[in-house]
Amino acid sequence: MMWILLVLLYGVLKGVREILKKKALEKNSAIEVLFMYTLLSFIIVLPDAKNAMGIEPRFCLYVAAKSFVIFLAWLFSFKAIGKMPISLYGVLDLSRVMFATLLGVAVLHETLGITQTVGLALVSAGLLLLKYRPPSIRRAAPGAQKVETRYVVMAFASCMLNAVSGLLDKLLMKDINSSQLQFWYMFFLVLMYLLLILVTRMPVDFKSAARNKWVWLLSMIFVIADRALFIANGIPGSRITVMTLLKQAGCIVTILAGRFLFKEKGTAHKMVCALIIVAGIVVGVL
């Protein structure tokens, strides 16, 4: 089905995006990357502005609410990803499956069949295995980066907010098109980050951020991935519970990147956890 392929594309690009965030943060601060990333993304969608017009004011308010949810989610995720191994962040990010499933059942009244229930159980098991590592695994990676609890909390907060955003996407795509959602969503995000910079008077080196090649790549991939996701949400029959499982395929990308690009330790255990979670994703979409 087309919506399944589109969401799988989103999932893979999402994994690539996490890598690019990590690389971009090596050269610039979180707020510099966030603002330039959203600004460039908005500029990329500007040619589609004519298709974004004609939206009702009430839907503008709803899109602004979605933008605020993502505004907070990205602040948390950029803080977290800059302070923890990319492979660990990629697996923690899978927890949004549980949040989105609960929202899909509670708000959209989607039902979980036997396969979806088994899939969710496997995803949960993989996350628990990640948290409770046996002593032998801990001894095998003595040089592994230690992560403060507050950054783990930020990662989970980002996951919860992203799940809320996914629910809003599904609701909004019933009444507006993908061009309208993407244009106004990016427009409000740019305004929010600019307002944050002005109010807090954060020092921002715009020139340095504009020269950061990873920010440019991040923006282009973000626009492509989000358009694929918005189109998938607009296809009748697409289900948020299944879509959320599919999105998590990107965790394999982040774990492999952690091992081969960032030379992180202890990735074998994370890969086992991720494989259990991916098994849950496969079972859940059967």
DARALIN-V744378 format. One record per residue. N is the residue number from 1. NEAR is the number of other ideal C-beta (glycine too) atoms within 8 Angstrom. D_CENTER is the distance of its C-alpha to the mean C-alpha in Angstrom with 1 decimal. Layout:
# DARALIN-V744378
n: {N,N}
near: {NEAR,NEAR}
d_center: {D_CENTER,D_CENTER}
This chain:
# DARALIN-V744378
n: {1,2,3,4,5,6,7,8,9,10,11,12,13,14,15,16,17,18,19,20,21,22,23,24,25,26,27,28,29,30,31,32,33,34,35,36,37,38,39,40,41,42,43,44,45,46,47,48,49,50,51,52,53,54,55,56,57,58,59,60,61,62,63,64,65,66,67,68,69,70,71,72,73,74,75,76,77,78,79,80,81,82,83,84,85,86,87,88,89,90,91,92,93,94,95,96,97,98,99,100,101,102,103,104,105,106,107,108,109,110,111,112,113,114,115,116,117,118,119,120,121,122,123,124,125,126,127,128,129,130,131,132,133,134,135,136,137,138,139,140,141,142,143,144,145,146,147,148,149,150,151,152,153,154,155,156,157,158,159,160,161,162,163,164,165,166,167,168,169,170,171,172,173,174,175,176,177,178,179,180,181,182,183,184,185,186,187,188,189,190,191,192,193,194,195,196,197,198,199,200,201,202,203,204,205,206,207,208,209,210,211,212,213,214,215,216,217,218,219,220,221,222,223,224,225,226,227,228,229,230,231,232,233,234,235,236,237,238,239,240,241,242,243,244,245,246,247,248,249,250,251,252,253,254,255,256,257,258,259,260,261,262,263,264,265,266,267,268,269,270,271,272,273,274,275,276,277,278,279,280,281,282,283,284,285,286}
near: {5,7,12,10,8,13,15,10,10,15,13,11,13,11,16,11,13,17,13,12,13,12,9,14,13,5,8,12,7,10,11,13,17,12,14,14,13,12,9,11,12,12,7,9,13,7,4,10,9,5,9,11,6,3,11,5,6,6,12,10,8,11,16,10,9,13,13,10,12,13,11,10,13,10,10,13,12,13,11,14,14,8,8,12,11,16,15,12,14,18,17,13,14,14,10,15,15,11,12,14,13,8,14,14,12,6,7,9,6,9,5,9,6,5,10,12,9,11,15,14,9,13,18,10,10,16,15,8,11,13,6,6,9,6,6,6,10,8,7,7,10,5,4,9,7,4,10,7,6,6,12,12,8,12,16,10,11,14,13,10,13,11,13,11,12,15,14,12,13,12,8,13,13,5,5,9,8,10,10,14,14,15,13,14,12,12,9,12,13,12,8,11,13,9,8,10,12,7,6,6,6,7,4,10,8,8,6,10,14,8,6,13,6,10,15,9,9,14,12,9,12,11,12,9,13,10,10,13,12,13,11,14,11,9,10,3,6,13,8,14,14,12,14,15,14,14,13,16,12,16,15,10,13,17,15,8,14,16,11,6,8,10,6,12,8,10,11,6,11,15,9,9,13,15,9,13,17,12,9,19,15,9,11,15,11,5}
d_center: {22.6,20.9,17.9,17.2,17.5,15.2,12.4,13.2,13.1,9.6,8.7,10.9,9.9,6.2,8.4,10.7,8.5,8.0,11.8,12.6,11.2,13.4,16.2,16.1,16.4,19.5,21.3,20.1,19.1,15.7,17.2,18.7,15.7,13.7,16.8,17.8,14.3,14.3,18.0,18.1,15.5,17.8,20.8,19.6,19.4,22.7,24.9,23.5,24.5,27.6,25.6,23.6,26.8,28.6,25.9,27.6,27.3,26.0,23.0,22.5,22.4,19.9,17.5,18.2,17.3,13.8,13.6,14.8,12.2,9.4,12.1,12.3,8.7,8.5,12.0,11.3,8.5,10.8,13.7,12.6,11.5,14.8,16.8,15.9,16.1,13.1,14.2,14.2,10.8,9.5,11.7,11.1,7.5,9.5,11.1,8.9,11.3,14.2,13.1,12.3,15.5,17.5,16.5,17.3,20.6,21.6,20.8,21.0,23.5,22.1,24.1,23.2,25.7,26.9,24.5,21.4,22.9,23.6,20.2,18.7,21.4,20.6,16.9,18.3,21.0,18.7,16.9,20.4,21.8,19.3,20.4,24.1,25.0,28.7,30.9,31.6,28.0,27.9,31.3,30.1,27.6,29.5,27.9,24.3,22.5,22.8,20.0,21.0,20.2,18.9,15.9,15.1,15.5,13.1,10.4,11.4,11.7,8.2,7.4,10.4,9.7,6.4,9.0,11.5,9.9,9.8,13.4,14.4,13.4,15.6,18.3,18.4,18.6,21.9,23.6,22.1,21.1,18.0,19.8,20.4,17.0,15.4,18.4,18.8,15.2,15.2,18.7,18.1,15.2,17.8,20.4,18.6,17.8,21.3,22.8,21.2,22.8,26.1,26.4,25.6,27.3,24.9,26.3,24.3,25.5,24.5,26.5,24.9,21.4,22.7,24.2,21.1,20.5,17.0,16.0,17.6,16.0,12.5,13.6,15.1,12.3,9.9,12.8,13.6,10.4,10.1,13.8,13.7,11.5,13.8,16.8,15.9,15.6,19.0,20.7,23.1,22.6,18.9,17.8,14.6,15.5,15.8,12.9,10.5,12.6,12.4,8.6,9.1,11.6,9.6,10.6,14.1,13.2,12.1,15.1,17.5,16.4,17.1,20.5,21.7,20.2,20.0,22.8,21.3,23.5,23.1,20.7,23.0,22.4,18.6,19.1,21.4,18.9,16.2,19.0,19.9,16.5,16.5,20.0,18.8,16.4,19.5,21.8,19.7,19.7,23.4}
